[in-house]
Amino acid sequence: MADYFPESDSKALAWTRNLVTYSSAHTAETGYSATDITAMTGALSEYDSALEEHVRQQVAARAARRKKDEARQKLESVIRPRVRKVQADPNVDRAVLRAMGLRPRDTIRTPVAAPTTAPTGIVDTSQRLIHTIRFWDTESGRRGKPKGVIACEIWMRLGDADSDVFLGTAGRSPFTKEFKAESGGQQAHYRLRWVNSRFNPGPWSETLTATIPA
């Protein structure tokens, strides 16, 4: 059986007020004694006061939080530019910054190392005149680029050509190469290598060879 008391405080207050008011005026019908009415009236009054205080404190808390948030924004707007100023000043010793609770800026750039591993992959020939090259790192065996690598360079030599042709860089696998109809039936030879953020290349992959589906 569902509880007759409304769940929300405001509805519970309104419902109880109606109950007590009616019962006070109809003691003969309800059978309530004067003691019953006094007990219910006292409990209602206490709840009414407590609820009113609760609502008042909630309103005050929201106002206090807004005031706190505004003060925090002002604090940051005052502090941040002054921190940037002292961090950028070359005359301020790093020990002073640490004493202020600040992390000194790293003025020595760590060089970006060239990749040390090579990609490997497979050539999907399931579509006519299209090669889809799926690649991953040889050492880790996981699909995805090694740390510090931003892309994979794709180079191709078609048939008996004397040199490789640069096709482009792929930030993620796979890479798709489309061919003209006259290339159908020929073999394409691919070599891949990782490049870092400075486009320094790593070692070459083994050659991937696949026939172009006509």
N, CA, C and O of each residue as an XYZ file, in Angstrom:
856
protein
N       0.854     -1.193      0.000
C       0.000      0.000      0.000
C       0.890      1.244      0.000
O       1.849      1.338      0.766
N       0.558      2.184     -0.864
C       1.340      3.407     -0.960
C       1.179      4.254      0.289
O       0.093      4.308      0.867
N       2.260      4.922      0.714
C       2.215      5.780      1.886
C       1.380      7.016      1.573
O       1.513      7.606      0.501
N       0.513      7.408      2.517
C      -0.370      8.550      2.288
C       0.365      9.879      2.473
O      -0.115     10.921      2.027
N       1.539      9.844      3.137
C       2.294     11.074      3.313
C       2.974     11.445      1.987
O       3.724     10.633      1.445
N       2.734     12.635      1.460
C       3.436     13.064      0.245
C       4.948     13.071      0.478
O       5.408     13.324      1.591
N       5.705     12.794     -0.564
C       7.162     12.695     -0.416
C       7.808     14.063     -0.242
O       8.708     14.218      0.583
N       7.362     15.058     -1.010
C       8.003     16.374     -0.925
C       7.581     17.085      0.353
O       6.465     16.900      0.840
N       8.488     17.903      0.894
C       8.221     18.607      2.147
C       7.045     19.572      2.031
O       6.196     19.629      2.920
N       6.995     20.326      0.944
C       5.925     21.322      0.809
C       4.555     20.661      0.699
O       3.578     21.146      1.269
N       4.486     19.536     -0.047
C       3.213     18.835     -0.179
C       2.827     18.154      1.134
O       1.648     18.086      1.480
N       3.830     17.649      1.863
C       3.551     17.023      3.164
C       3.002     18.059      4.146
O       2.102     17.758      4.930
N       3.552     19.297      4.102
C       3.072     20.354      4.977
C       1.629     20.722      4.643
O       0.792     20.840      5.538
N       1.337     20.903      3.353
C      -0.028     21.277      2.935
C      -1.021     20.169      3.280
O      -2.133     20.446      3.731
N      -0.620     18.920      3.068
C      -1.520     17.793      3.351
C      -1.822     17.702      4.845
O      -2.967     17.494      5.248
N      -0.772     17.861      5.662
C      -0.959     17.753      7.112
C      -1.781     18.913      7.657
O      -2.595     18.722      8.561
N      -1.581     20.101      7.123
C      -2.388     21.244      7.542
C      -3.877     20.965      7.320
O      -4.710     21.246      8.182
N      -4.187     20.417      6.169
C      -5.578     20.099      5.867
C      -6.120     19.051      6.835
O      -7.243     19.172      7.324
N      -5.316     18.022      7.108
C      -5.733     16.960      8.013
C      -6.024     17.514      9.419
O      -7.062     17.216     10.011
N      -5.092     18.323      9.940
C      -5.234     18.832     11.306
C      -6.383     19.835     11.392
O      -7.143     19.828     12.361
N      -6.511     20.691     10.390
C      -7.594     21.677     10.390
C      -8.956     21.000     10.368
O      -9.854     21.365     11.127
N      -9.102     20.011      9.492
C     -10.368     19.289      9.397
C     -10.654     18.521     10.690
O     -11.769     18.549     11.212
N      -9.625     17.838     11.195
C      -9.816     17.023     12.399
C     -10.184     17.885     13.600
O     -10.991     17.481     14.437
N      -9.586     19.081     13.684
C      -9.905     19.971     14.806
C     -11.363     20.414     14.779
O     -11.983     20.617     15.823
N     -11.905     20.563     13.560
C     -13.287     21.017     13.422
C     -14.293     19.877     13.435
O     -15.499     20.111     13.522
N     -13.807     18.644     13.350
C     -14.735     17.492     13.272
C     -14.282     16.377     14.214
O     -14.113     15.232     13.794
N     -14.088     16.716     15.482
C     -13.647     15.693     16.444
C     -14.694     14.608     16.665
O     -14.361     13.454     16.935
N     -15.972     14.995     16.546
C     -17.029     13.994     16.745
C     -16.982     12.947     15.646
O     -17.143     11.755     15.905
N     -16.760     13.399     14.419
C     -16.727     12.465     13.287
C     -15.444     11.618     13.275
O     -15.479     10.428     12.962
N     -14.323     12.245     13.619
C     -13.049     11.514     13.545
C     -12.754     10.709     14.798
O     -11.983      9.750     14.758
N     -13.373     11.101     15.923
C     -13.123     10.392     17.172
C     -11.845     10.833     17.856
O     -11.436     10.218     18.841
N     -11.202     11.884     17.361
C      -9.983     12.361     17.993
C     -10.314     13.084     19.287
O     -11.320     13.787     19.379
N      -9.453     12.905     20.293
C      -9.610     13.600     21.564
C      -8.858     14.928     21.503
O      -8.120     15.198     20.556
N      -9.061     15.749     22.532
C      -8.348     17.020     22.607
C      -6.846     16.786     22.668
O      -6.058     17.561     22.125
N      -6.461     15.695     23.347
C      -5.017     15.357     23.433
C      -4.450     15.056     22.052
O      -3.340     15.472     21.722
N      -5.243     14.309     21.224
C      -4.810     14.000     19.855
C      -4.609     15.280     19.050
O      -3.593     15.446     18.375
N      -5.582     16.177     19.127
C      -5.517     17.416     18.353
C      -4.323     18.253     18.797
O      -3.617     18.830     17.970
N      -4.100     18.318     20.120
C      -2.964     19.100     20.643
C      -1.637     18.529     20.159
O      -0.737     19.279     19.781
N      -1.514     17.212     20.169
C      -0.271     16.558     19.732
C      -0.013     16.822     18.253
O       1.103     17.164     17.865
N      -1.064     16.661     17.417
C      -0.890     16.865     15.977
C      -0.596     18.324     15.650
O       0.241     18.625     14.799
N      -1.302     19.233     16.344
C      -1.088     20.656     16.100
C       0.332     21.070     16.479
O       0.974     21.839     15.765
N       0.818     20.550     17.615
C       2.182     20.878     18.051
C       3.226     20.354     17.087
O       4.184     21.057     16.766
N       3.048     19.105     16.614
C       4.003     18.512     15.671
C       3.999     19.266     14.346
O       5.050     19.477     13.741
N       2.806     19.672     13.898
C       2.688     20.430     12.650
C       3.402     21.773     12.762
O       4.121     22.184     11.850
N       3.197     22.446     13.883
C       3.828     23.746     14.087
C       5.340     23.626     14.106
O       6.040     24.458     13.528
N       5.845     22.598     14.764
C       7.294     22.387     14.835
C       7.877     22.109     13.452
O       8.928     22.634     13.086
N       7.160     21.262     12.684
C       7.631     20.937     11.329
C       7.593     22.160     10.434
O       8.511     22.387      9.645
N       6.528     22.955     10.555
C       6.379     24.165      9.756
C       7.554     25.109     10.005
O       8.118     25.657      9.058
N       7.922     25.299     11.257
C       9.038     26.189     11.601
C      10.373     25.642     11.101
O      11.208     26.385     10.586
N      10.560     24.331     11.260
C      11.813     23.712     10.827
C      11.971     23.798      9.307
O      13.063     24.049      8.797
N      10.857     23.584      8.593
C      10.908     23.652      7.137
C      11.200     25.074      6.672
O      11.978     25.281      5.741
N      10.586     26.031      7.309
C      10.821     27.433      6.950
C      12.295     27.809      7.160
O      12.883     28.512      6.338
N      12.882     27.336      8.264
C      14.284     27.611      8.549
C      15.192     26.916      7.540
O      16.194     27.472      7.089
N      14.820     25.700      7.202
C      15.595     24.942      6.209
C      15.620     25.666      4.859
O      16.680     25.804      4.249
N      14.467     26.123      4.400
C      14.388     26.844      3.125
C      15.204     28.127      3.200
O      15.907     28.478      2.252
N      15.110     28.826      4.324
C      15.852     30.074      4.478
C      17.357     29.826      4.389
O      18.084     30.585      3.749
N      17.814     28.752      5.040
C      19.239     28.450      5.020
C      19.700     28.005      3.632
O      20.829     28.287      3.232
N      18.829     27.311      2.898
C      19.185     26.920      1.536
C      19.381     28.144      0.653
O      20.342     28.217     -0.114
N      18.464     29.108      0.762
C      18.585     30.347     -0.004
C      19.869     31.080      0.374
O      20.584     31.589     -0.489
N      20.151     31.125      1.677
C      21.369     31.788      2.144
C      22.615     31.061      1.648
O      23.611     31.696      1.301
N      22.557     29.715      1.614
C      23.708     28.932      1.154
C      23.974     29.182     -0.320
O      25.127     29.304     -0.732
N      22.898     29.262     -1.130
C      23.087     29.534     -2.555
C      23.695     30.917     -2.760
O      24.569     31.101     -3.608
N      23.234     31.875     -1.987
C      23.785     33.229     -2.088
C      25.256     33.246     -1.667
O      26.081     33.917     -2.288
N      25.577     32.498     -0.599
C      26.958     32.437     -0.126
C      27.859     31.766     -1.153
O      29.010     32.164     -1.338
N      27.325     30.742     -1.821
C      28.136     30.063     -2.843
C      28.394     30.978     -4.026
O      29.505     31.012     -4.556
N      27.373     31.725     -4.447
C      27.585     32.666     -5.553
C      28.651     33.697     -5.174
O      29.510     34.046     -5.984
N      28.580     34.178     -3.926
C      29.554     35.163     -3.460
C      30.958     34.566     -3.450
O      31.929     35.221     -3.827
N      31.049     33.297     -3.006
C      32.342     32.613     -2.977
C      32.895     32.419     -4.382
O      34.079     32.659     -4.618
N      32.045     31.984     -5.325
C      32.485     31.764     -6.702
C      32.963     33.061     -7.343
O      33.975     33.080     -8.043
N      32.233     34.138     -7.102
C      32.633     35.428     -7.651
C      33.970     35.879     -7.070
O      34.810     36.426     -7.784
N      34.163     35.645     -5.768
C      35.426     36.013     -5.136
C      36.572     35.165     -5.673
O      37.691     35.655     -5.825
N      36.290     33.864     -5.968
C      37.322     32.980     -6.533
C      37.725     33.458     -7.924
O      38.912     33.482     -8.250
N      36.749     33.835     -8.743
C      37.057     34.349    -10.070
C      37.906     35.609    -10.002
O      38.856     35.774    -10.767
N      37.553     36.494     -9.076
C      38.333     37.718     -8.915
C      39.746     37.391     -8.458
O      40.718     37.963     -8.953
N      39.853     36.453     -7.498
C      41.167     36.053     -7.007
C      42.055     35.559     -8.145
O      43.206     35.978     -8.264
N      41.516     34.661     -8.988
C      42.311     34.106    -10.080
C      42.676     35.174    -11.095
O      43.788     35.179    -11.622
N      41.733     36.091    -11.375
C      42.018     37.139    -12.359
C      43.109     38.087    -11.875
O      43.807     38.696    -12.686
N      43.260     38.215    -10.551
C      44.314     39.064     -9.991
C      45.644     38.310     -9.918
O      46.696     38.875    -10.217
N      45.597     37.031     -9.518
C      46.812     36.261     -9.288
C      47.478     35.784    -10.574
O      48.695     35.900    -10.719
N      46.687     35.247    -11.515
C      47.264     34.577    -12.680
C      48.196     35.474    -13.507
O      49.308     35.045    -13.813
N      47.799     36.693    -13.881
C      48.725     37.510    -14.680
C      50.007     37.852    -13.930
O      51.065     38.009    -14.539
N      49.912     37.967    -12.611
C      51.105     38.277    -11.830
C      52.032     37.067    -11.706
O      53.253     37.208    -11.637
N      51.428     35.876    -11.678
C      52.250     34.661    -11.696
C      52.960     34.527    -13.044
O      54.147     34.205    -13.098
N      52.222     34.776    -14.132
C      52.850     34.698    -15.457
C      54.017     35.688    -15.561
O      55.050     35.392    -16.161
N      53.825     36.875    -14.959
C      54.863     37.906    -15.004
C      56.133     37.448    -14.302
O      57.232     37.603    -14.835
N      55.980     36.871    -13.080
C      57.165     36.466    -12.332
C      57.808     35.229    -12.944
O      59.028     35.077    -12.885
N      57.002     34.339    -13.534
C      57.569     33.155    -14.184
C      58.360     33.523    -15.429
O      59.336     32.856    -15.775
N      57.938     34.586    -16.100
C      58.607     34.996    -17.335
C      59.838     35.859    -17.076
O      60.617     36.114    -17.994
N      60.019     36.310    -15.843
C      61.138     37.201    -15.520
C      62.417     36.378    -15.362
O      62.515     35.587    -14.424
N      63.393     36.542    -16.247
C      64.629     35.742    -16.144
C      65.465     36.085    -14.918
O      66.368     35.328    -14.563
N      65.185     37.210    -14.262
C      65.953     37.614    -13.087
C      65.459     36.959    -11.798
O      66.107     37.063    -10.757
N      64.306     36.283    -11.870
C      63.770     35.605    -10.688
C      64.348     34.206    -10.615
O      64.180     33.404    -11.533
N      65.028     33.920     -9.520
C      65.689     32.632     -9.347
C      64.670     31.498     -9.274
O      63.566     31.680     -8.761
N      65.044     30.333     -9.785
C      64.153     29.166     -9.762
C      63.815     28.750     -8.334
O      62.716     28.257     -8.081
N      64.749     28.944     -7.391
C      64.486     28.601     -5.994
C      63.403     29.493     -5.411
O      62.615     29.058     -4.572
N      63.367     30.740     -5.856
C      62.334     31.661     -5.399
C      60.962     31.196     -5.889
O      59.987     31.222     -5.138
N      60.893     30.776     -7.139
C      59.632     30.283     -7.688
C      59.139     29.066     -6.914
O      57.953     28.952     -6.605
N      60.070     28.153     -6.603
C      59.667     26.965     -5.862
C      59.177     27.332     -4.467
O      58.223     26.735     -3.968
N      59.826     28.315     -3.832
C      59.393     28.758     -2.512
C      58.015     29.388     -2.547
O      57.286     29.354     -1.555
N      57.652     29.966     -3.695
C      56.326     30.569     -3.874
C      55.269     29.519     -4.203
O      54.085     29.834     -4.325
N      55.712     28.258     -4.345
C      54.769     27.204     -4.697
C      54.544     27.094     -6.188
O      53.542     26.530     -6.628
N      55.476     27.635     -6.977
C      55.363     27.622     -8.435
C      56.392     26.667     -9.014
O      57.477     26.495     -8.458
N      56.047     26.056    -10.122
C      56.987     25.177    -10.808
C      57.754     25.990    -11.834
O      57.145     26.564    -12.736
N      59.068     26.054    -11.722
C      59.849     26.823    -12.694
C      59.650     26.288    -14.099
O      59.536     25.081    -14.313
N      59.611     27.195    -15.038
C      59.453     26.779    -16.424
C      60.732     26.137    -16.925
O      61.836     26.561    -16.583
N      60.562     25.107    -17.742
C      61.695     24.403    -18.321
C      62.186     25.196    -19.516
O      61.524     25.247    -20.553
N      63.340     25.811    -19.371
C      63.880     26.640    -20.462
C      64.752     25.837    -21.413
O      65.174     26.338    -22.455
N      65.022     24.575    -21.043
C      65.822     23.719    -21.914
C      64.904     22.727    -22.602
O      64.330     21.854    -21.952
N      64.764     22.855    -23.891
C      63.869     21.979    -24.637
C      64.508     20.607    -24.834
O      65.646     20.485    -25.288
N      63.754     19.599    -24.483
C      64.230     18.239    -24.705
C      64.079     17.884    -26.177
O      62.973     17.956    -26.713
N      65.165     17.502    -26.842
C      65.055     17.189    -28.266
C      64.131     15.995    -28.509
O      64.090     15.048    -27.724
N      63.405     16.065    -29.601
C      62.500     14.981    -29.965
C      63.286     13.920    -30.716
O      63.823     14.178    -31.794
N      63.350     12.734    -30.146
C      64.133     11.666    -30.767
C      63.408     11.100    -31.972
O      62.179     11.046    -32.015
N      64.195     10.681    -32.948
C      63.617     10.021    -34.116
C      63.076      8.662    -33.705
O      63.600      8.053    -32.772
N      62.042      8.172    -34.374
C      61.499      6.845    -34.042
C      62.557      5.768    -34.172
O      63.418      5.835    -35.049
N      62.490      4.787    -33.309
C      63.480      3.699    -33.325
C      62.893      2.391    -33.829
O      63.630      1.437    -34.079
N      61.580      2.336    -33.981
C      60.950      1.113    -34.487
C      60.343      1.385    -35.859
O      60.189      2.532    -36.277
N      60.007      0.307    -36.539
C      59.419      0.416    -37.873
C      57.991     -0.105    -37.869
O      57.649     -0.994    -37.090
N      57.165      0.448    -38.737
C      55.815     -0.115    -38.858
C      55.828     -1.382    -39.710
O      56.782     -1.646    -40.441
N      54.790     -2.130    -39.605
C      54.561     -3.257    -40.493
C      53.085     -3.244    -40.846
O      52.323     -2.464    -40.274
N      52.671     -4.082    -41.768
C      51.260     -4.051    -42.129
C      50.876     -5.090    -43.153
O      51.666     -5.965    -43.508
N      49.660     -4.978    -43.615
C      49.135     -5.843    -44.670
C      48.429     -4.968    -45.700
O      48.001     -3.852    -45.405
N      48.320     -5.499    -46.909
C      47.636     -4.787    -47.982
C      46.348     -5.530    -48.309
O      46.379     -6.689    -48.722
N      45.232     -4.867    -48.125
C      43.920     -5.443    -48.420
C      43.618     -5.198    -49.896
O      43.596     -4.050    -50.341
N      43.384     -6.274    -50.661
C      43.127     -6.163    -52.100
C      41.701     -6.580    -52.459
O      41.452     -7.019    -53.581
N      40.780     -6.450    -51.535
C      39.425     -6.943    -51.745
C      38.581     -6.050    -52.652
O      37.511     -6.473    -53.091
N      39.034     -4.818    -52.947
C      38.278     -3.901    -53.796
C      39.027     -3.649    -55.107
O      40.254     -3.545    -55.127
N      38.278     -3.553    -56.181
C      38.876     -3.351    -57.499
C      39.629     -2.029    -57.564
O      39.101     -0.975    -57.207
N      40.898     -2.109    -58.037
C      41.762     -0.944    -58.247
C      42.021     -0.147    -56.963
O      42.294      1.052    -57.014
N      41.934     -0.817    -55.828
C      42.180     -0.147    -54.546
C      43.055     -1.040    -53.667
O      42.827     -2.244    -53.557
N      44.050     -0.429    -53.052
C      44.849     -1.074    -52.013
C      44.584     -0.355    -50.700
O      44.739      0.864    -50.616
N      44.191     -1.093    -49.686
C      43.995     -0.533    -48.346
C      45.104     -1.072    -47.458
O      45.167     -2.272    -47.192
N      45.976     -0.185    -47.000
C      47.148     -0.580    -46.220
C      46.842     -0.381    -44.736
O      46.614      0.741    -44.285
N      46.841     -1.462    -44.000
C      46.636     -1.410    -42.550
C      47.990     -1.620    -41.878
O      48.692     -2.589    -42.169
N      48.349     -0.715    -40.985
C      49.695     -0.767    -40.413
C      49.651     -0.670    -38.895
O      48.683     -0.181    -38.313
N      50.734     -1.152    -38.263
C      50.900     -1.090    -36.819
C      52.389     -1.156    -36.511
O      53.207     -1.314    -37.417
N      52.739     -1.037    -35.244
C      54.146     -1.012    -34.881
C      54.700     -2.426    -34.765
O      54.090     -3.294    -34.141
N      55.859     -2.645    -35.371
C      56.460     -3.974    -35.382
C      56.816     -4.451    -33.982
O      56.571     -5.605    -33.633
N      57.399     -3.554    -33.176
C      57.906     -3.958    -31.861
C      56.789     -4.245    -30.871
O      56.810     -5.269    -30.188
N      55.800     -3.335    -30.789
C      54.725     -3.514    -29.812
C      53.653     -4.483    -30.299
O      52.983     -5.136    -29.498
N      53.498     -4.571    -31.624
C      52.462     -5.430    -32.177
C      51.064     -4.885    -32.017
O      50.090     -5.563    -32.345
N      50.948     -3.640    -31.505
C      49.627     -3.050    -31.269
C      49.282     -2.082    -32.381
O      50.151     -1.399    -32.923
N      47.993     -2.034    -32.715
C      47.529     -1.063    -33.703
C      47.558      0.315    -33.064
O      46.945      0.543    -32.022
N      48.266      1.215    -33.692
C      48.468      2.534    -33.113
C      49.926      2.923    -33.236
O      50.791      2.079    -33.471
N      50.187      4.196    -33.078
C      51.536      4.721    -33.259
C      52.315      4.635    -31.952
O      51.732      4.734    -30.873
N      53.641      4.450    -32.047
C      54.470      4.495    -30.831
C      54.483      5.901    -30.242
O      54.079      6.857    -30.903
N      54.940      6.027    -29.011
C      55.024      7.316    -28.346
C      55.960      8.246    -29.109
O      57.056      7.846    -29.501
N      55.527      9.487    -29.318
C      56.333     10.476    -30.016
C      56.139     10.492    -31.514
O      56.617     11.403    -32.191
N      55.445      9.496    -32.046
C      55.206      9.400    -33.498
C      53.887     10.081    -33.839
O      52.886      9.897    -33.146
N      53.893     10.877    -34.923
C      52.653     11.532    -35.323
C      52.034     10.934    -36.574
O      50.843     11.123    -36.821
N      52.827     10.207    -37.378
C      52.266      9.681    -38.621
C      53.148      8.580    -39.190
O      54.267      8.337    -38.738
N      52.595      7.935    -40.192
C      53.325      6.911    -40.936
C      53.474      7.377    -42.383
O      52.488      7.695    -43.048
N      54.713      7.413    -42.859
C      54.955      7.749    -44.271
C      54.726      6.510    -45.128
O      55.115      5.401    -44.761
N      54.088      6.717    -46.273
C      53.810      5.622    -47.210
C      54.531      5.910    -48.523
O      54.300      6.947    -49.146
N      55.399      5.000    -48.941
C      56.113      5.115    -50.211
C      55.770      3.890    -51.056
O      55.520      2.809    -50.523
N      55.760      4.071    -52.393
C      55.358      2.970    -53.272
C      56.218      2.952    -54.533
O      56.582      3.997    -55.072
N      56.529      1.753    -54.985
C      57.174      1.535    -56.291
C      56.253      0.643    -57.096
O      55.910     -0.457    -56.664
N      55.852      1.114    -58.261
C      54.883      0.383    -59.089
C      55.611     -0.456    -60.122
O      56.403      0.066    -60.908
N      55.347     -1.745    -60.124
C      55.937     -2.652    -61.109
C      57.449     -2.642    -61.055
O      58.038     -2.847    -59.993
N      58.089     -2.403    -62.207
C      59.550     -2.422    -62.314
C      60.138     -1.020    -62.292
O      61.243     -0.812    -62.793
N      59.434     -0.063    -61.729
C      59.946      1.312    -61.665
C      61.263      1.356    -60.900
O      61.517      0.517    -60.035
N      62.102      2.347    -61.228
C      63.438      2.444    -60.633
C      63.445      3.009    -59.214
O      64.382      2.761    -58.456
N      62.418      3.761    -58.850
C      62.453      4.419    -57.542
C      61.064      4.443    -56.902
O      60.041      4.262    -57.563
N      61.075      4.669    -55.611
C      59.816      4.776    -54.867
C      59.205      6.160    -55.058
O      59.909      7.139    -55.305
N      57.878      6.219    -54.938
C      57.146      7.482    -55.007
C      56.483      7.711    -53.647
O      55.873      6.804    -53.081
N      56.612      8.924    -53.137
C      55.998      9.259    -51.853
C      54.497      9.444    -52.049
O      54.070     10.283    -52.842
N      53.683      8.648    -51.315
C      52.229      8.731    -51.444
C      51.601      9.687    -50.438
O      50.583     10.314    -50.731
N      52.196      9.801    -49.262
C      51.635     10.677    -48.242
C      51.888     10.137    -46.847
O      52.541      9.109    -46.670
N      51.359     10.847    -45.861
C      51.473     10.427    -44.468
C      50.081     10.103    -43.935
O      49.098     10.753    -44.290
N      50.016      9.108    -43.094
C      48.748      8.698    -42.498
C      48.858      8.835    -40.987
O      49.722      8.228    -40.356
N      47.974      9.638    -40.422
C      47.972      9.807    -38.972
C      47.408      8.600    -38.245
O      47.662      8.402    -37.057
N      46.648      7.802    -38.962
C      46.081      6.595    -38.366
C      45.840      5.576    -39.472
O      45.702      5.929    -40.643
N      45.793      4.315    -39.081
C      45.515      3.225    -40.010
C      44.008      3.150    -40.259
O      43.218      3.386    -39.345
N      43.598      2.821    -41.506
C      44.383      2.438    -42.678
C      44.647      3.607    -43.625
O      44.117      4.705    -43.457
N      45.491      3.330    -44.633
C      45.765      4.272    -45.725
C      45.268      3.637    -47.013
O      45.519      2.459    -47.268
N      44.560      4.418    -47.829
C      43.960      3.874    -49.067
C      44.621      4.486    -50.304
O      44.775      5.703    -50.400
N      45.002      3.638    -51.232
C      45.575      4.061    -52.513
C      44.684      3.566    -53.643
O      44.435      2.367    -53.769
N      44.208      4.492    -54.460
C      43.375      4.154    -55.612
C      44.216      4.221    -56.894
O      45.090      5.077    -57.033
N      43.937      3.307    -57.819
C      44.701      3.212    -59.057
C      43.797      3.428    -60.269
O      42.580      3.259    -60.195
N      44.420      3.804    -61.383
C      43.707      3.890    -62.655
C      43.588      2.498    -63.263
O      44.309      1.575    -62.884
N      42.675      2.367    -64.203
C      42.374      1.045    -64.766
C      43.588      0.390    -65.410
O      43.733     -0.831    -65.356
N      44.478      1.200    -66.031
C      45.635      0.614    -66.710
C      46.652      0.006    -65.746
O      47.555     -0.717    -66.169
N      46.508      0.297    -64.455
C      47.435     -0.272    -63.461
C      46.981     -1.640    -62.967
O      47.725     -2.329    -62.269
N      45.759     -2.036    -63.329
C      45.236     -3.314    -62.869
C      46.106     -4.471    -63.286
O      46.543     -4.533    -64.436
N      46.370     -5.395    -62.374
C      47.194     -6.557    -62.660
C      48.664     -6.353    -62.332
O      49.407     -7.330    -62.237
N      49.103     -5.118    -62.158
C      50.494     -4.870    -61.809
C      50.710     -5.071    -60.306
O      49.770     -5.128    -59.514
N      51.974     -5.172    -59.961
C      52.316     -5.286    -58.545
C      52.777     -3.932    -58.002
O      53.489     -3.183    -58.671
N      52.352     -3.640    -56.772
C      52.780     -2.431    -56.079
C      53.587     -2.848    -54.858
O      53.201     -3.750    -54.115
N      54.722     -2.166    -54.668
C      55.625     -2.489    -53.565
C      55.653     -1.287    -52.612
O      55.969     -0.169    -53.019
N      55.326     -1.526    -51.370
C      55.211     -0.431    -50.398
C      56.293     -0.535    -49.334
O      56.662     -1.625    -48.895
N      56.795      0.644    -48.927
C      57.665      0.745    -47.757
C      57.096      1.828    -46.841
O      56.614      2.866    -47.295
N      57.168      1.553    -45.548
C      56.581      2.454    -44.567
C      57.643      2.846    -43.540
O      58.599      2.111    -43.292
N      57.445      4.030    -42.950
C      58.294      4.423    -41.828
C      57.570      5.465    -40.977
O      56.789      6.274    -41.477
N      57.857      5.416    -39.667
C      57.270      6.385    -38.744
C      58.004      7.719    -38.844
O      59.191      7.759    -39.167
N      57.285      8.820    -38.561
C      57.918     10.131    -38.429
C      57.423     10.778    -37.138
O      56.279     10.583    -36.727
N      58.319     11.564    -36.498
C      57.937     12.232    -35.256
C      57.389     13.633    -35.545
O      57.150     13.992    -36.698
N      57.194     14.422    -34.474
C      56.581     15.740    -34.636
C      57.448     16.701    -35.438
O      56.946     17.694    -35.964
N      58.756     16.415    -35.540
C      59.640     17.232    -36.369
C      59.866     16.598    -37.741
O      60.715     17.033    -38.521
N      59.084     15.567    -38.004
C      59.144     14.824    -39.256
C      60.509     14.172    -39.467
O      60.960     13.991    -40.598
N      61.155     13.826    -38.355
C      62.349     13.000    -38.433
C      61.908     11.556    -38.623
O      61.104     11.059    -37.834
N      62.407     10.868    -39.644
C      61.927      9.511    -39.923
C      62.659      8.454    -39.119
O      63.790      8.645    -38.673
N      61.975      7.335    -38.951
C      62.567      6.169    -38.326
C      62.991      5.163    -39.383
O      63.016      5.500    -40.566
N      63.323      3.944    -38.993
C      63.758      2.925    -39.950
C      62.630      2.447    -40.859
O      61.450      2.531    -40.516
N      63.025      1.942    -42.028
C      62.049      1.454    -43.005
C      61.455      0.118    -42.567
O      62.088     -0.676    -41.871
N      60.238     -0.093    -42.993
C      59.602     -1.396    -42.812
C      60.096     -2.361    -43.881
O      60.768     -1.960    -44.832
N      59.766     -3.604    -43.720
C      59.978     -4.553    -44.814
C      59.002     -4.215    -45.939
O      57.940     -3.642    -45.695
N      59.358     -4.564    -47.145
C      58.535     -4.240    -48.301
C      57.241     -5.074    -48.294
O      57.263     -6.286    -48.082
N      56.133     -4.393    -48.529
C      54.830     -5.071    -48.659
C      54.458     -5.064    -50.137
O      54.375     -4.001    -50.753
N      54.234     -6.232    -50.701
C      53.945     -6.359    -52.125
C      52.537     -6.931    -52.320
O      52.139     -7.887    -51.654
N      51.799     -6.324    -53.246
C      50.448     -6.812    -53.517
C      50.090     -6.498    -54.968
O      50.525     -5.487    -55.521
N      49.293     -7.375    -55.577
C      48.813     -7.168    -56.945
C      47.589     -6.268    -56.923
O      46.718     -6.392    -56.062
N      47.541     -5.354    -57.894
C      46.411     -4.424    -57.972
C      45.241     -5.146    -58.618
O      45.347     -5.558    -59.774
N      44.116     -5.316    -57.903
C      42.985     -6.058    -58.480
C      42.348     -5.287    -59.644
O      41.946     -4.134    -59.493
N      42.264     -5.936    -60.790
C      41.722     -5.274    -61.990
C      40.202     -5.298    -61.973
O      39.567     -4.790    -62.897
